Amino acid sequence: MLGATIEGDPSTMIDDLAGLDVAGPSALSFFANPKYEQLVYRTHAAAVLVSHAFSPKQSVPASLLRVEDPYLAFTQILEMVAAQMAETGTGVHASAVIETNAVVAEDAFVGAFAYVGPGAIIGPGARIYPHAYIGKGVVVGDNSHIFPHATIYHGCKIGKSCIVHAGTVVGADGFGFAPQADGSYRKIPQLGIVELADGVELGANSCIDRATTGKTYLKAGAKVDNLVQIAHNVEIGEHSVIAAQTGISGSTVLGKGVMVGGQAGFVGHISIADGTKVDAQSGVNKTIKEPGQAFRGSPIQPHRNQLKSELMFRKLVEMEERIRFLESVLQEKDLT
């Protein structure tokens, strides 16, 4: 399946997949990061996926399977195992509620106590797991999975082969309120939708708010971790990845291939260029126009500049002591 070259016993039986440090004598592991090389020589794994370029500096107890990209090869094996483990049932459970004019494809699955609202469309191969909520007029594309207790509000569109994990809310109202003269706030109706293009994945307990008008839009292949907040009218570019606890304010646009570390925050109404990398806990407070740059800190600076600033910050106490000493020396000289 992998097109691997075997160095070792080709009759070795594998019944487990594991990391190098915890693999047992019948497990397959992989080595892709050079900093873990010592583990290759100590692992108890039966076999290890390595690159064609790997040249052992010591004897390796495991058989080696040489491939072009060990990480990708291991991912392919995980995909194969996951496919074998996946639930494959079809049909609608007797306790599920399918409202008038909803359309559920024959080979789709709707689990126990799930709800599919009026006029909703559940495409071929889609899976709506128990206790999921599919609102009025929602479209769930072919082979998409909506996991338990996920909520898809009215009118939202889920593309093909999307995954919405448990507890995630797609299409709740955007945070829009108009201040009044008496100090109160008047709610601004949120009339738009959320649209997920094909291949988007949303982690558990994330919130993607519907647009005020138009749509909040996650483009093809975007990946969102758990506990992420994406506000109204945000646009996320193709194959961008956003780690846990990130918050993106309204009408911000992330380009293609953007990588965002955990707990990063974005102000509203800015644009982030293609290929931008934002480190964890960064505060993004301005538009980034040049593609492919890396940023860090709050507010953000170019990555190297921020590292220099952090190094300087750690020396502030020492610098203060030196300044005070120099001041005292100068004061003594003035007195004499």
HELIX and SHEET records of a PDB file:
HELIX    1   1 PRO A   34  TYR A   36  5                                   3    
HELIX    2   2 GLU A   37  ARG A   42  1                                   6    
HELIX    3   3 PRO A   70  MET A   85  1                                  16    
HELIX    4   4 HIS A  303  ARG A  314  1                                  12    
HELIX    5   5 LEU A  316  LEU A  335  1                                  20    
SHEET    1   A 5 THR A   5  GLU A   7  0                                        
SHEET    2   A 5 SER A  63  VAL A  67 -1                                        
SHEET    3   A 5 ALA A  47  SER A  51  1                                        
SHEET    4   A 5 ALA A  27  PHE A  30  1                                        
SHEET    5   A 5 ASP A  16  LEU A  17  1                                        
SHEET    1   B12 GLY A  91  VAL A  92  0                                        
SHEET    2   B12 PHE A 109  VAL A 110  1                                        
SHEET    3   B12 ARG A 127  ILE A 128  1                                        
SHEET    4   B12 HIS A 145  ILE A 146  1                                        
SHEET    5   B12 ILE A 163  VAL A 164  1                                        
SHEET    6   B12 GLU A 201  LEU A 202  1                                        
SHEET    7   B12 LYS A 223  VAL A 224  1                                        
SHEET    8   B12 VAL A 241  ILE A 242  1                                        
SHEET    9   B12 MET A 259  VAL A 260  1                                        
SHEET   10   B12 LYS A 277  VAL A 278  1                                        
SHEET   11   B12 ALA A 294  ARG A 296  1                                        
SHEET   12   B12 GLN A 301  PRO A 302 -1                                        
SHEET    1   C10 VAL A  97  ILE A  98  0                                        
SHEET    2   C10 TYR A 115  VAL A 116  1                                        
SHEET    3   C10 TYR A 133  ILE A 134  1                                        
SHEET    4   C10 THR A 151  ILE A 152  1                                        
SHEET    5   C10 VAL A 169  ALA A 172  1                                        
SHEET    6   C10 CYS A 207  ASP A 209  1                                        
SHEET    7   C10 GLN A 229  ILE A 230  1                                        
SHEET    8   C10 GLY A 247  ILE A 248  1                                        
SHEET    9   C10 GLY A 265  PHE A 266  1                                        
SHEET   10   C10 GLY A 283  VAL A 284  1                                        
SHEET    1   D 9 VAL A 103  VAL A 104  0                                        
SHEET    2   D 9 ILE A 121  ILE A 122  1                                        
SHEET    3   D 9 VAL A 139  VAL A 140  1                                        
SHEET    4   D 9 LYS A 157  ILE A 158  1                                        
SHEET    5   D 9 ILE A 193  LEU A 196  1                                        
SHEET    6   D 9 LYS A 215  LEU A 218  1                                        
SHEET    7   D 9 GLU A 235  ILE A 236  1                                        
SHEET    8   D 9 VAL A 253  LEU A 254  1                                        
SHEET    9   D 9 SER A 271  ILE A 272  1                                        
SHEET    1   E 2 PHE A 177  PRO A 179  0                                        
SHEET    2   E 2 TYR A 185  LYS A 187 -1                                        
END                                                                             
